[in-house]
Amino acid sequence: MPAALSVMGLEKQYDGVQALQGVDLEVATGELVGLLGPNGAGKSTLVKIACGLVRPTKGAAAINGTPPTAARARRDLGYLAELFRFPGWYSADELLALHQRLAHSAGGPSERAELLDLVGLEDATDRKIDTMSKGMQQRLGLAQALIGAPSLLLLDEPTSALDPAGRRTVRNLLEELRKRGVAVLLNSHLLSEVELVCDRVAIISRGRLVAEGAPHDLTQSRGVEIETETGREVHPHATREDVPRLVTDLVNSGHSIYEVRVLRTTLEESYLEAVEGDQP
Amino acid sequence: MSVALTIAGYALQEAVRRRVFAVVLGLTALFIALYALGVWQVFRRLADIQPPVGIEPRPFAGATIFGLSMFATMFLGVVLGVFLTLGVVQGDAERGLLQPLLVRPVTRMELLLGRLAAAAAVCIVYVACVYTALMLVTGLIGDWWPDRIALPAVELAVGVIWVAAVSLLGSVYLSGTANGIAVFIVFGAGLVAGLLGSIGEALGSGTLKTASRVVSWVLPFEALYQDALHLITDQTAGFTGVILRLGPFGGAHDAGPLLGVWVAGYLVVVVVLALAGFARRDL
């Protein structure tokens, strides 16, 4: 079974600027992959090549084994661009109806109502897009991307205009999509969010993939911190497995234990290490 | 095909919702009313005019004012066609409107042809309605009717569609404002060529006439306009006919049967160039 998304040896050059320098990446069916990297790293270019908006200079992308420009691949794909705009004269329902026609979706009014409900816009069905806040438009963009029940979702900064409640809605939505077996490539600057929802993270810097793995695998142990009546004490070389022994030793020596924490580097620290390590 | 129609419907809906049609209809009604006032004034004073020997005043006045109105019809049609197409690719891509449409099972060819079809449909209806209204005004007030009725309107509409297609081609490479300026400069160049032709005709300058003829075929809306002018008086004989064929904004000129073939081929080339350019564009 082909991967929901695969890119192989992807290179892209824009007017002398090398945006991508041979990126290989796969997103398996039902997998949620976070794409991280500094501004100008090539993340949006990768996503645009994956959905056929940009032509690669070298290499190829495939959606469920099909080139992204093929109609079959387009039917399997949902996309929310980083910088998007919908016609302001449309209502939310009319916009989704247009995309249903273009996507050949037979979902009808029930699909539109379900999607608006899913993104928390159930009360904005007839509201004109012109009158919506940026956050509401971003939610509508997510609903639009889900028209036709795509098996792969490419989301380019989908929460950039959302407030914390909106971000939680999107996180819940991503969890729900994972349960439904939808593969997601999430391009985001919000590392905490990526860490919370993604199965795997790919870090791109200067057009190259510099780190890849599960969020837990990308972070490193920083020891164990134990709080006793004398204060906090960090055991820098200890691991989770050492905790029972450390606690037993402290209790046996008459200390009272108030809190024990296994310390790990954050994804942000791992990210910065990977990106800064790639600097010339 | 159904996708292209959906895109065409989307484009028409955009024009309706943005009140393009309301504004165009309102201003066109005003233009027709002013034209009617002008026609009424001209024909009211016709009896007082002593024309030179050999000139019949009614056909001369009717054909001249109607010829001028044909220029206005084409100009207004061009404005409408250009504004419906100038931002189809680069403009909409810059605004982020294009990308959500093109990740659907919509080919770039369907999108471009759908937008052109919508603009062409609007321009055909507009030119036909305005031309008919102005002809009725001239005929009912001045009792003068063009020698050929339908074909000049068809030629004006085709000229407008050609300009709209060029605007669509420009939208692949230029932003909306730059494209609009470029297309209107091209349109102006065609009109200047027509004027040069008239001057060449009056002075008997072969060079000017040749230059005008070449430019009017390179920018075939001008050749279509000149042929349409010719058609409205092609059965008007004598000195009146000769004078009329000097025509306003470019002399009336019988372009011959090859013009249709030339324009059709030219349109195909413009559309193919637009499609080829669009296919290679990164969005």
Contacts between the chains, C-beta under 8 A, distances in Angstrom:
chain1	res1	chain2	res2	distance
A	14	B	282	7.5
A	48	B	282	7.6
A	48	B	283	7.2
A	51	B	103	4.7
A	52	B	102	7.6
A	52	B	103	6.8
A	53	B	99	5.8
A	53	B	102	6.4
A	53	B	103	6.8
A	53	B	282	7.1
A	53	B	283	4.3
A	54	B	282	4.4
A	54	B	283	6.7
A	55	B	280	7.4
A	55	B	282	6.3
A	71	B	105	4.1
A	71	B	107	7.9
A	74	B	103	6.4
A	74	B	104	5.9
A	74	B	105	4.1
A	74	B	106	7.6
A	75	B	105	5.4
A	77	B	103	6.2
A	79	B	99	7.7
A	79	B	100	7.3
A	79	B	103	4.3
A	81	B	96	6.3
A	81	B	99	5.0
A	81	B	100	6.7
A	83	B	96	4.8
A	84	B	96	4.5
A	84	B	99	6.5
A	84	B	100	5.9
A	85	B	95	5.3
A	85	B	96	4.1
A	85	B	97	5.3
A	86	B	97	7.4
A	86	B	100	7.0
A	87	B	10	8.0
A	87	B	14	6.3
A	87	B	17	7.7
A	87	B	97	6.6
A	89	B	13	7.7
A	89	B	14	6.9
A	89	B	17	3.5
A	89	B	18	6.4
A	90	B	17	7.9
A	98	B	6	7.4
A	98	B	10	6.3
A	99	B	100	7.5
A	99	B	104	6.7
A	101	B	6	4.9
A	102	B	3	6.6
A	102	B	6	6.2
A	102	B	101	6.6
A	102	B	104	3.9
A	102	B	105	7.1
A	102	B	106	5.5
A	103	B	104	5.2
A	103	B	105	6.6
A	104	B	105	6.4
A	141	B	100	7.7
A	144	B	100	6.5
